[in-house]
Every structure is written in C-alpha cells, then in structure tokens.
Amino acid sequence: MMHLFAFSTWFGTMIYTTFIFGITAFKNLPRQTFGKLQAKLFPKYFSLGSICLVIQVRPFFYHVFFHPNFVGWLVDWLVGWFFCVPMHAGLVPPSPEFSHCVSIYRSVQIHHV
C-alpha cells in the first residue's frame, strides 16, 4: 500500500508542478523572481521524487532478493522472458528444436507452483 501512496504522491506532484504551478508562475512572475523561485523549489521537488522512487521499488527488490526460492524464481523469470515471450510474440517460430525447452520449462514450473 505504501508504494501506491508513493506513486500517487510522485505523480500528483509531477502533474501539479509541470502543468499548474510551472505555467502559472511563468506567466505571472518576473523572470528574475521566477528563476529564484525555481532555484528554491526544484531541489525539494527532485528530492521528493527520489524518495518516492525508493519507496516504490523497495517491494520489488525485497521480493526478488529475499524470495524463499530465489534461484528457482530467477530461472522461472529468465525462461519466461527469453523463451515464452519471444515465442508468444511470434519472434521465434515454434519448432521441434524447442521441444526440450518446453519440457525444461514445465519441469521448472512444477517445482515453483
């Protein structure tokens, strides 16, 4: 739930800063004042974005590196990305050469489900 809050905070801040605050300040403030304001606000804006990014990716890294069966998860992920995705996308035509890959994938999948 925390990563969703961080994403919504980052996304809302980005939309507000870009389309509401930035355009309004640019149109209504003198150039020197706008530059000084931007110099004060942008470090805070990027710091908030960085903090939200760390909060958003933390669950992914926790799942990846502290998974009870990390090696099995990694094999399943690699087989999925380098075998199943290209085959389903039509990049690799199904042929008898891949029959051993299918059997390996099925045996790996049985142990991880």
Secondary structure, 3 states (H helix, E strand, C coil): CHHHHHHHHHHHHHHHHHHHHHHHHHHHCCHHHHHHHHHHHHHHHHHHHHHHHHHHHHHHHHHHHCCCCHHHHHHHHHHHHHHHHHHHCCCCCCCHHHHHHHHHHHHHHHHHC
